[in-house]
Amino acid sequence: MDFPAVMEIPVRKRPVEGLVRPPGSKSITNRALVVASLAEGGASRLEGPLEADDTEVMRAGLRQLGVLIDDVDDPWLVLGTGGVLSAPGGVLDAGASGTTARFITAVASLASGPVRIDGTRRMRERPIADLAAALEEAGVVVETSEGCLPLVVHGGGLRGGEIGVDVSRSSQYLSALLMVAPLARDEMVISTRGEMVSGPYVQTTLEVMEAFGAQVQREAGAAFRVKPGGYRSATFEIEADASAAVYPMAAAAITGGVVGIEGLLRGSTQADLAVVEVLQQMGCRVRWVGSRLVLEGPADGVLEGVDWDMSRMPDGALGLSVVCLFASAPSRLRGLGTLRLKETDRLAALSMELTRAGARAVVVEDDLIIEPGRLRSARFHTYDDHRMAMSFALVGLRQVGVEILDPGCVTKTWPGYFEMLRTL
């Protein structure tokens, strides 16, 4: 798909209206790919997976480790290895995908020899030392570059036993360890240190593992006991991506429109589905019609300001911050420190671009305070960050003269994003 260097967003003359099925969840797709790759019993079927840059690099990395994946059509077929993985001759490139870098690092511990993992310049700045330290407690030698990529995992398998991991910077470290723990020689008990960020993603990890037959018991004191025995192949349906669903919901909120979101589960553990609660407090109406979530912006067009702890759903804060531009009062989005470690320093980027749109946006410690102002035309920078592009394109639904630089970065998780906006 070809994108221009700059894309102008045509303003909507009326509220948006339509039905959207976001692509498959990136978080669930990449977890299912890992677990299916380690399973025994033949091929697993992954139904409704995400076809995007982040899942492409995950598939490429798993293939380099010897996994056979048929991804020509939906469903994808993944031939499990039972955890018997080969060491690739070259560098395994995680690209700009944080989930791939963290998960593949843990998976590489099962390889027959050393595995070198690298990524983009930004990925070389994102920390991975806490995961490496936990793997070394489990008997794996990991060499990092000052706690970041590139790194070398020397493989040979996990011995199990008791290990600990710091989860104050990313819950993905714990998810990575959990997914490989059923392949350890002995039972593994993983204890966590620090205040966990993005905790709901760990529950998503456990659900995927258990769907493929893993046995995990949550212990008192923030610990997880994982039985050895591996995984069994399965047919697994992947939910629509709740993080992606934030953007069409935000479009309805700021235009007073109504959008139906298909493919989500009402009891989903996807963290960003909780953005629905924030939008309700701001004045939106939400209802479920069967398996469809319907969100309607306030009929009087008045959105309330909000004060909300976003630490469990930091990715959702980007689209929500744009909704706050249209509120009748200031908003404070709390607990966003981990955004500094994402594809870009998202806290700094949000402050800059919200100000460019006409608001007063300041960062106070880990909080983002947004005081709405008079909207103005702007050319928004995206920082090679898909969520920045998707978020600030929403401004163009209400304000003329909005342009998005490097709109093609949305291919990381939603290649058809701008077409979705046009259909609304």
C-alpha positions in Angstrom: 0.0 0.0 0.0 1.4 3.3 -1.1 1.1 6.4 1.1 2.0 10.0 0.3 4.5 11.9 2.4 1.8 14.2 3.6 -1.9 13.4 3.9 -4.7 16.0 4.2 -7.7 14.9 6.3 -11.0 16.1 4.8 -13.2 17.7 7.5 -16.6 16.0 8.1 -19.7 18.2 7.5 -21.8 15.9 9.7 -21.3 13.3 12.5 -19.5 10.1 11.5 -21.7 7.0 11.3 -20.9 3.4 10.4 -19.8 0.0 11.4 -16.2 -0.9 11.8 -14.3 -4.2 12.4 -10.8 -3.3 13.6 -8.1 -5.7 12.5 -7.1 -8.6 14.8 -5.5 -7.7 18.0 -1.7 -7.2 17.7 -1.1 -8.3 21.3 -3.1 -11.5 20.9 -1.8 -12.3 17.4 1.8 -12.1 18.5 1.1 -14.1 21.7 -0.8 -16.8 19.7 2.1 -17.0 17.2 4.6 -17.7 20.0 2.5 -20.2 21.8 1.4 -22.1 18.6 5.1 -22.2 17.5 6.0 -24.0 20.7 3.1 -26.5 20.7 3.1 -30.2 20.0 0.5 -32.1 18.0 0.7 -30.7 14.5 -0.6 -27.4 13.1 -2.5 -24.8 15.0 -5.1 -22.6 13.2 -5.1 -18.9 14.1 -8.3 -17.3 12.9 -8.7 -13.6 12.4 -5.0 -12.6 12.9 -3.5 -9.2 12.3 -1.7 -8.7 9.0 0.6 -5.8 9.7 4.3 -4.8 10.2 4.4 -5.9 13.8 3.1 -9.4 13.2 5.2 -9.7 10.0 8.5 -9.3 12.0 7.3 -11.7 14.6 6.5 -14.3 11.9 9.9 -13.7 10.3 11.7 -14.1 13.6 9.9 -17.4 14.4 10.7 -18.7 10.9 14.4 -18.0 11.4 14.1 -20.2 14.5 12.7 -23.0 12.4 9.0 -22.6 12.7 6.8 -23.3 9.6 4.0 -20.8 9.2 1.4 -20.7 6.3 0.0 -17.1 6.3 -1.2 -16.9 2.8 -4.8 -16.8 3.9 -6.9 -16.5 7.1 -6.6 -18.7 9.1 -2.9 -18.9 9.5 -1.5 -22.4 10.1 1.5 -22.7 12.5 3.3 -26.0 12.7 4.4 -26.4 16.3 8.0 -27.4 17.2 7.4 -28.7 20.7 10.0 -26.1 21.7 12.8 -27.6 19.6 14.2 -24.5 17.8 17.3 -24.0 15.6 19.7 -21.1 15.9 19.7 -18.9 12.8 22.9 -18.1 11.0 22.2 -14.3 10.7 20.7 -11.6 12.8 17.1 -11.9 13.8 15.6 -8.4 13.2 12.7 -7.4 15.5 12.3 -4.1 13.5 10.4 -1.5 15.5 8.2 -4.1 17.4 8.6 -4.1 21.1 6.5 -7.3 21.6 8.6 -9.1 19.0 11.9 -8.0 20.6 10.8 -9.1 24.1 9.0 -12.3 23.2 11.6 -13.5 20.7 14.4 -12.9 23.3 12.6 -15.3 25.6 11.8 -17.8 22.8 15.5 -17.8 21.7 16.4 -19.3 25.1 15.0 -22.6 23.7 17.2 -22.5 20.6 20.0 -25.0 20.0 22.7 -22.3 19.8 23.3 -18.5 20.1 20.7 -16.2 18.6 21.6 -12.5 17.8 18.6 -10.1 18.0 18.6 -6.5 16.8 16.0 -3.9 15.8 15.6 -0.3 14.7 17.5 2.6 16.2 14.6 3.4 18.5 14.4 -0.3 19.6 18.1 0.0 20.5 17.1 2.6 23.0 14.2 0.7 24.6 15.3 -1.3 27.7 15.4 -5.0 27.9 17.9 -5.6 30.8 15.2 -6.7 33.3 14.1 -9.5 31.0 17.7 -10.5 30.3 18.4 -10.7 34.0 15.4 -12.9 34.6 16.4 -15.3 31.9 19.9 -15.6 33.4 18.3 -16.6 36.7 16.7 -19.4 34.7 20.0 -20.6 33.4 20.3 -18.7 30.1 23.3 -16.6 29.1 22.2 -13.3 27.6 24.6 -10.6 26.4 23.1 -7.1 25.9 24.4 -3.8 24.7 24.1 -1.7 27.9 20.8 -3.3 28.6 19.3 -2.8 25.2 19.4 -4.4 21.7 21.4 -5.7 20.0 21.8 -8.8 22.2 22.8 -12.4 22.0 20.8 -15.2 23.7 23.0 -18.3 24.0 20.1 -20.8 24.0 20.2 -24.3 25.4 16.9 -24.2 27.3 15.5 -23.1 30.6 16.1 -25.0 33.8 13.1 -23.7 35.7 13.0 -23.1 39.4 12.4 -19.8 41.1 13.2 -16.5 39.2 12.2 -12.9 39.6 11.5 -10.1 37.1 11.0 -6.3 37.5 7.8 -5.3 35.8 7.8 -1.6 36.6 8.8 -0.6 33.1 7.0 -3.3 31.0 4.6 -6.2 31.7 5.9 -7.7 28.4 8.9 -9.0 30.3 6.6 -11.1 32.5 4.5 -12.2 29.5 7.6 -13.3 27.6 8.8 -15.4 30.6 5.4 -16.9 31.1 5.0 -18.1 27.5 8.3 -20.0 27.5 8.0 -21.3 31.1 6.0 -24.5 30.1 9.0 -25.6 28.1 11.4 -25.4 31.1 12.9 -28.6 32.4 11.4 -28.1 35.8 8.5 -26.2 37.3 9.0 -22.5 37.1 7.9 -19.9 39.7 8.1 -16.4 38.5 7.9 -13.6 41.1 7.4 -10.0 40.2 9.1 -6.9 41.6 7.9 -3.3 41.3 4.5 -1.9 40.5 3.3 -3.6 37.4 2.4 -1.4 34.4 -0.2 -2.5 31.8 -1.2 -5.4 34.0 -4.3 -6.5 32.0 -1.9 -7.6 29.2 -0.6 -10.4 31.5 -4.1 -11.8 31.9 -4.4 -11.8 28.1 -1.1 -13.8 28.0 -2.5 -16.3 30.5 -5.7 -16.8 28.5 -3.7 -17.5 25.3 -1.4 -20.0 27.1 -4.3 -21.8 28.7 -6.1 -22.1 25.3 -3.1 -24.2 24.2 -3.1 -26.4 27.3 -0.6 -24.6 29.6 -1.1 -24.9 33.4 -0.5 -21.7 35.3 -1.4 -21.0 38.9 -1.3 -17.5 40.4 0.3 -17.5 43.8 0.1 -15.1 46.7 2.7 -12.3 46.6 2.6 -11.6 42.8 4.0 -14.9 41.7 3.1 -17.3 38.9 3.7 -21.1 39.1 4.0 -22.7 35.7 3.9 -26.5 35.3 6.3 -28.1 32.7 4.7 -30.0 29.9 4.5 -27.5 27.0 1.5 -26.8 24.8 -0.8 -28.7 22.5 -1.9 -27.4 19.0 -5.3 -25.8 18.9 -7.7 -23.7 16.8 -7.7 -20.2 18.2 -9.9 -17.2 17.3 -8.3 -13.8 17.7 -10.4 -10.8 18.9 -10.5 -7.5 17.1 -7.9 -5.1 18.5 -9.2 -2.9 21.3 -6.3 -0.5 21.0 -7.3 0.1 17.3 -11.0 0.4 18.3 -10.2 3.5 20.3 -9.9 5.6 17.2 -13.3 5.0 15.6 -14.8 5.4 19.0 -13.0 8.7 19.4 -14.3 9.8 16.0 -17.8 9.2 17.2 -17.2 11.1 20.4 -15.8 14.3 18.9 -18.3 14.5 16.0 -21.5 13.5 18.0 -21.7 10.5 15.7 -22.4 6.8 16.3 -20.1 3.9 15.5 -20.5 0.2 15.9 -17.4 -1.8 16.7 -17.5 -5.5 15.8 -15.2 -8.3 16.9 -14.7 -7.3 20.6 -15.8 -9.4 23.5 -17.6 -7.7 26.4 -15.5 -9.5 29.0 -12.3 -9.1 27.1 -9.0 -8.7 29.0 -7.6 -6.3 26.4 -6.5 -3.3 28.4 -7.6 -0.5 26.1 -11.2 -1.6 26.1 -11.4 0.3 29.4 -11.2 3.6 27.3 -14.9 3.0 26.9 -15.4 3.9 30.6 -13.5 7.1 30.2 -15.6 8.1 27.1 -18.8 7.4 29.1 -17.6 9.8 31.8 -17.0 12.4 29.2 -20.6 12.2 28.0 -20.8 9.4 25.4 -23.4 6.6 25.4 -22.3 3.0 25.2 -24.4 -0.1 24.6 -23.7 -3.7 23.5 -25.9 -5.2 20.8 -25.0 -8.8 20.8 -21.2 -8.9 20.1 -21.2 -5.4 18.8 -20.2 -2.4 20.9 -22.0 0.8 19.9 -20.6 4.2 21.0 -22.5 7.4 20.5 -21.1 10.9 21.0 -23.1 13.3 23.1 -26.0 14.7 21.2 -25.5 18.2 22.5 -21.9 18.1 21.3 -20.5 18.8 24.9 -17.8 16.6 26.1 -16.7 16.8 29.8 -13.2 17.0 30.9 -11.8 14.0 32.8 -9.3 13.0 35.4 -8.3 9.4 34.9 -5.5 7.0 35.8 -4.3 5.5 32.5 -1.5 3.4 33.8 -3.3 0.1 32.9 -4.0 1.3 29.4 -1.3 3.8 28.3 -1.7 3.2 24.5 -5.3 4.3 24.7 -4.2 7.6 26.1 -3.1 8.8 22.7 -6.5 8.7 21.0 -8.2 9.8 24.2 -5.9 12.9 24.5 -7.3 14.1 21.1 -10.8 13.7 22.4 -9.8 15.9 25.3 -9.0 18.7 22.8 -12.8 19.0 22.3 -13.8 18.9 25.9 -15.5 21.8 27.7 -12.9 21.7 30.6 -9.3 20.6 31.2 -8.4 16.9 31.5 -5.6 15.1 33.3 -4.5 11.7 32.1 -2.4 10.1 34.9 0.2 7.4 35.1 1.7 7.7 31.6 5.4 7.3 32.5 5.8 4.2 30.3 4.9 6.2 27.2 8.4 7.6 27.3 9.7 4.1 26.4 7.5 3.5 23.4 8.0 3.9 19.6 8.9 7.5 20.5 8.8 9.5 23.7 5.0 9.7 23.4 4.6 12.0 26.4 6.8 14.7 24.8 5.3 14.1 21.4 1.7 14.4 22.7 2.6 17.7 24.5 4.1 19.1 21.3 1.3 18.1 18.9 -1.6 18.9 21.2 -0.1 22.4 21.6 0.3 22.6 17.8 -3.5 21.9 17.6 -4.3 24.9 19.8 -4.4 23.4 23.3 -2.2 24.0 26.3 -0.7 20.6 27.0 1.9 20.1 29.8 3.6 17.1 31.3 3.8 17.0 35.1 5.8 14.1 36.3 3.9 11.1 34.6 0.7 13.0 34.0 -0.5 14.8 30.9 -2.7 17.9 31.5 -4.7 19.2 28.5 -6.4 22.5 28.5 -8.6 22.9 25.4 -8.1 26.0 23.3 -9.2 27.3 20.0 -8.5 24.7 17.3 -6.3 25.6 14.4 -5.0 24.2 11.2 -1.8 22.2 11.6 0.6 19.8 10.0 1.1 17.1 12.6 4.4 15.2 13.0 4.1 11.5 13.6 7.6 10.5 14.8 7.4 7.2 12.9 4.7 6.2 15.4 1.5 4.6 14.2 -0.5 5.7 17.2 0.5 9.4 16.8 -0.6 9.3 13.1 -4.0 7.6 13.9 -4.7 9.9 16.8 -4.0 13.3 15.2 -5.8 12.4 12.0 -9.0 12.6 14.1 -8.5 16.3 14.6 -9.2 16.7 10.8 -12.7 15.4 11.3 -13.5 18.8 13.0 -10.8 21.2 11.9 -10.0 22.2 8.3 -6.4 22.3 7.1 -5.1 19.3 9.0 -2.2 17.4 7.5 -0.5 14.2 8.7 3.2 13.8 8.0 4.4 10.2 7.1 0.9 8.7 7.3 2.3 5.3 6.1 3.6 4.6 9.6 0.1 3.2 10.4 1.0 0.0 8.6 2.7 -1.0 11.8 -0.8 -2.1 13.2 -3.6 -0.9 10.8 -2.7 -0.6 7.1 -6.3 0.3 6.2 -6.8 3.0 8.9 -7.3 5.9 6.6 -9.7 3.9 4.4 -11.7 3.2 7.6 -12.0 6.9 8.3 -13.2 7.5 4.8 -15.9 4.9 5.2 -17.2 6.7 8.3 
